[in-house]
């Protein structure tokens, strides 16, 4: 019975430490030392920057015959920096296909801020491509005037019905007769010589551009940097527990044997429940945009195994529409880095590649756009 009571006490001690770990974080190491006569217990954690370090501080606890009290916490940040080359395409509209006007619409550089990467992209002038935005039909007329002289009479047979100008055939539209000479008949002067001023015309149509669209590429290197993780060192100072022996007490432990047995059984049950909750914790969150810009609302959580990288939104009572954001937590993202992840939706399967490795992976896509694309394909 005495040995069973000691075992129960050890289980209680282990339970107190594990429940604390489940509630907060599991330490990377636990070290006890005696430094200049002072007993210390040191717990070390390596955590993501979004963890609250105050949650690591524990209330007074006993361990290996000492009562420990929190003394202080130190931290060491581990930064990261990653860069990549990016190309962005920009489109501008101008009224003329004029380089000066086009360059006036294009900034020399543009800022870049996506997926945690920031930087400046510079205009690559060699990538400019200009084409007409559309065409409209315009109408005009072509005219030509010819003078036909030295005619003995104003006879239309002297005037050709058509003429050629710039490869186009023009039709006679008007004739003006002019007297260029007279003769004396009897005592009167009568017209004896004429010239014809003939006007020819034709209607024509041609297409003109309604405007011009120019595409240009901006290129540059962008950088993602921040704190990858933080090492926290939590230090506790201890004072030795002086055993108090007496009837109904086991080696100074202030619990009667029956209570220890009951607590040991309770500890085993709580430990099993804690382990079950830990193994079933959710590692993929689904969000939709909130009411404010850059605000998101959590709508679902999933437990995903690395060998089955997918979630199914079709089993929800209310299927989201529009923009959907999927967050793969850091532990799972590290295992799936570079692999494909599938989101099953009513419109079909949306598959993308996990990019993040040292932090949670965030991916957004437009469900309504994919629904429309699926409908067009079906039609």
WOSULSUL-V200999 format. One record per backbone hydrogen bond with DSSP energy under -1.0 kcal/mol. NH is the residue of the N-H (numbers start at 1). CO is the residue of the C=O. E is the energy in kcal/mol with one decimal. If there is no record, write none. Layout:
# WOSULSUL-V200999
nh=NH co=CO e=E
nh=NH co=CO e=E
This chain:
# WOSULSUL-V200999
nh=5 co=1 e=-2.1
nh=6 co=2 e=-1.8
nh=7 co=3 e=-2.1
nh=8 co=4 e=-2.4
nh=9 co=5 e=-2.1
nh=10 co=6 e=-2.2
nh=11 co=7 e=-2.3
nh=12 co=8 e=-2.2
nh=13 co=9 e=-2.2
nh=14 co=10 e=-2.6
nh=15 co=11 e=-2.8
nh=16 co=12 e=-2.3
nh=17 co=13 e=-1.6
nh=18 co=14 e=-2.7
nh=19 co=15 e=-3.0
nh=20 co=16 e=-1.1
nh=21 co=17 e=-1.6
nh=22 co=18 e=-2.9
nh=23 co=19 e=-2.2
nh=24 co=20 e=-1.9
nh=28 co=44 e=-3.6
nh=29 co=44 e=-1.3
nh=31 co=42 e=-2.6
nh=33 co=40 e=-2.4
nh=35 co=38 e=-2.7
nh=38 co=35 e=-1.7
nh=40 co=33 e=-3.3
nh=41 co=236 e=-2.4
nh=42 co=31 e=-3.7
nh=43 co=234 e=-2.6
nh=44 co=29 e=-2.1
nh=45 co=232 e=-2.5
nh=47 co=230 e=-2.7
nh=51 co=48 e=-1.8
nh=55 co=52 e=-1.6
nh=56 co=53 e=-1.6
nh=61 co=68 e=-1.6
nh=63 co=66 e=-2.6
nh=66 co=63 e=-1.1
nh=67 co=239 e=-3.0
nh=68 co=61 e=-3.5
nh=69 co=237 e=-2.7
nh=71 co=235 e=-3.0
nh=72 co=235 e=-1.4
nh=74 co=233 e=-2.4
nh=76 co=231 e=-2.0
nh=78 co=229 e=-2.5
nh=80 co=226 e=-2.6
nh=82 co=224 e=-3.0
nh=84 co=222 e=-1.9
nh=86 co=220 e=-2.9
nh=88 co=218 e=-2.8
nh=90 co=216 e=-3.1
nh=92 co=214 e=-2.4
nh=94 co=212 e=-2.6
nh=98 co=96 e=-1.8
nh=102 co=98 e=-2.4
nh=103 co=99 e=-2.8
nh=104 co=100 e=-1.4
nh=105 co=102 e=-1.0
nh=110 co=121 e=-2.3
nh=112 co=119 e=-2.7
nh=114 co=117 e=-1.8
nh=117 co=114 e=-2.7
nh=118 co=223 e=-2.4
nh=119 co=112 e=-1.6
nh=121 co=110 e=-2.9
nh=122 co=219 e=-3.0
nh=123 co=108 e=-2.5
nh=124 co=217 e=-2.7
nh=127 co=124 e=-1.9
nh=128 co=125 e=-1.2
nh=129 co=215 e=-1.9
nh=131 co=213 e=-2.1
nh=133 co=211 e=-2.8
nh=136 co=208 e=-2.6
nh=138 co=206 e=-3.2
nh=140 co=204 e=-2.8
nh=142 co=202 e=-3.2
nh=144 co=200 e=-2.2
nh=146 co=198 e=-2.6
nh=148 co=196 e=-3.1
nh=151 co=194 e=-2.9
nh=155 co=153 e=-1.8
nh=158 co=155 e=-2.0
nh=159 co=156 e=-1.4
nh=163 co=170 e=-2.1
nh=165 co=168 e=-2.8
nh=168 co=165 e=-2.1
nh=170 co=163 e=-3.5
nh=171 co=201 e=-2.1
nh=172 co=161 e=-2.5
nh=173 co=199 e=-3.4
nh=174 co=199 e=-1.7
nh=176 co=197 e=-2.1
nh=178 co=195 e=-2.8
nh=180 co=193 e=-2.3
nh=181 co=193 e=-1.5
nh=183 co=190 e=-2.9
nh=185 co=188 e=-3.7
nh=188 co=185 e=-2.3
nh=190 co=183 e=-3.3
nh=192 co=181 e=-2.9
nh=193 co=181 e=-2.0
nh=194 co=151 e=-3.5
nh=195 co=178 e=-2.3
nh=196 co=148 e=-3.3
nh=197 co=176 e=-3.1
nh=198 co=146 e=-3.2
nh=199 co=174 e=-3.4
nh=200 co=144 e=-3.2
nh=201 co=171 e=-2.5
nh=202 co=142 e=-1.8
nh=204 co=140 e=-3.4
nh=206 co=138 e=-2.5
nh=208 co=136 e=-2.7
nh=210 co=134 e=-2.4
nh=212 co=94 e=-3.0
nh=213 co=131 e=-3.2
nh=214 co=92 e=-2.8
nh=215 co=129 e=-2.4
nh=216 co=90 e=-2.5
nh=218 co=88 e=-3.2
nh=219 co=122 e=-2.4
nh=220 co=86 e=-1.5
nh=222 co=84 e=-2.7
nh=223 co=118 e=-2.8
nh=224 co=82 e=-3.7
nh=226 co=80 e=-1.9
nh=228 co=78 e=-2.1
nh=229 co=78 e=-1.1
nh=230 co=47 e=-3.1
nh=231 co=76 e=-2.9
nh=232 co=45 e=-2.6
nh=233 co=74 e=-2.8
nh=234 co=43 e=-3.1
nh=235 co=72 e=-2.9
nh=236 co=41 e=-2.6
nh=237 co=69 e=-2.6
nh=238 co=39 e=-2.9
nh=239 co=67 e=-2.0
nh=241 co=65 e=-2.9
nh=249 co=246 e=-1.9
nh=253 co=250 e=-2.7
nh=255 co=253 e=-2.3
nh=260 co=256 e=-2.0
nh=261 co=257 e=-2.3
nh=262 co=258 e=-2.1
nh=263 co=259 e=-2.8
nh=264 co=260 e=-2.5
nh=265 co=261 e=-2.1
nh=266 co=262 e=-2.1
nh=267 co=263 e=-2.7
nh=268 co=264 e=-2.3
nh=269 co=265 e=-1.8
nh=270 co=266 e=-2.6
nh=271 co=267 e=-2.8
nh=272 co=268 e=-2.2
nh=273 co=269 e=-2.2
nh=274 co=270 e=-2.8
nh=275 co=271 e=-2.4
nh=276 co=272 e=-2.1
nh=277 co=273 e=-2.3
nh=278 co=274 e=-2.2
nh=279 co=275 e=-2.3
nh=280 co=276 e=-1.4
nh=283 co=302 e=-2.1
nh=284 co=302 e=-1.8
nh=285 co=327 e=-2.5
nh=286 co=300 e=-2.7
nh=287 co=325 e=-2.9
nh=288 co=297 e=-2.0
nh=290 co=295 e=-4.3
nh=295 co=292 e=-1.6
nh=297 co=288 e=-3.4
nh=299 co=286 e=-2.9
nh=300 co=286 e=-1.4
nh=302 co=284 e=-2.6
nh=308 co=305 e=-1.7
nh=310 co=308 e=-2.0
nh=311 co=342 e=-1.9
nh=313 co=344 e=-2.8
nh=316 co=313 e=-1.0
nh=324 co=365 e=-2.7
nh=325 co=287 e=-2.4
nh=326 co=363 e=-3.1
nh=327 co=285 e=-3.0
nh=328 co=361 e=-2.7
nh=329 co=283 e=-2.6
nh=333 co=329 e=-3.1
nh=334 co=330 e=-2.3
nh=335 co=331 e=-1.0
nh=336 co=332 e=-1.9
nh=338 co=354 e=-2.7
nh=339 co=336 e=-2.8
nh=341 co=352 e=-3.3
nh=342 co=309 e=-2.0
nh=343 co=350 e=-2.9
nh=344 co=311 e=-2.8
nh=345 co=348 e=-2.4
nh=348 co=345 e=-1.6
nh=350 co=343 e=-2.7
nh=352 co=341 e=-2.2
nh=354 co=339 e=-2.8
nh=361 co=328 e=-2.5
nh=363 co=326 e=-1.9
nh=365 co=324 e=-2.1
nh=367 co=322 e=-3.2
nh=370 co=366 e=-1.7
nh=371 co=367 e=-2.1
nh=372 co=368 e=-2.3
nh=373 co=369 e=-2.2
nh=374 co=370 e=-2.2
nh=375 co=371 e=-2.2
nh=376 co=372 e=-2.3
nh=377 co=373 e=-2.1
nh=378 co=374 e=-2.3
nh=379 co=375 e=-2.6
